[in-house]
Amino acid sequence: MSGHSKWNNIKRKKEKTDGARAKIFTKIGRELAVAVKEGGSADPAANSKLKDVIAKAKANNVPNDNIERIIKKAAGEGNSNAYESITYEGYGPAGVAVIVECLTDNRNRTAGDVRHYFDKFGGNLGTTGCVSFMFNEKGVIVLEREGLDEDTVMSDALEAGASDFQADEDVFEIYTEPSDFSGVRDDLEAKGYSFVSAEVEMVPDTYTDLTDPDQILKMQKLIDALEDNDDVQQVWHNWNEPEEEDED
């Protein structure tokens, strides 16, 4: 499968975060804290958002001790951090659509940083709604294909309530409606499946190819700069990222 590859994207992110575990822990820590405050409960059974973030934390190898400590701190009176959720939209090189989801305690700092990255790497920050209409919010569950039977996985996924199933060379991709995501994930987890990733994502309707080496380099640098910023939680885009060739 050439061009867009879910597995390729996941490998790139995981390889990157292996060398920056503290940064990914910080980002997920913010999500956990916000989930506790917004959900009004530190009990995952009574706070579905918190339950989702805990599952995401475990998928990213955040130790249980870290998770429990962050939840307790967020539930305590002494935690004064107040994070605001802000989403920015813009265009990368050649008009690639980009959505940047942030959690910040300083809106001005974050806005300035995000605008700087877009300007520096050949893009421009747009207005709310300028690219989000090109994406659909979906639950996306990814399983490594090795050792699994395609028909069995597809049957289990659809029985759990999945809306779509796709088989790639390396992974199975299971799609759900956002409201069904937690239930489908829990059902598959109960059947013994483990996930490469499992979260609600912004999935593009169409993808944009870049052929100019300079534009490709700038687009990659834009994504890297955004993802390296502690205030940025997620970067969604419709760039058809090229497959990385294995080095001999």
Secondary structure, DSSP 8 states (H G I E B T S, - for coil): --S--HHHHHHHHHHHHHT-HHHHHHHHHHHHHHHHHHHT-S-GGG-HHHHHHHHHHHHTT--HHHHHHHHHHHHSTT-----EEEEEEEE-GGG-EEEEEEEES-HHHHHHHHHHHHHHTT-EE--TTTTGGGEEEEEEEEEE-TT--HHHHHHHHHHHT-SEEEE-SSEEEEEE-GGGHHHHHHHHHHTT---SEEEEEEEESS-B----HHHHHHHHHHHHHHHHSTTEEEEEE-B---------
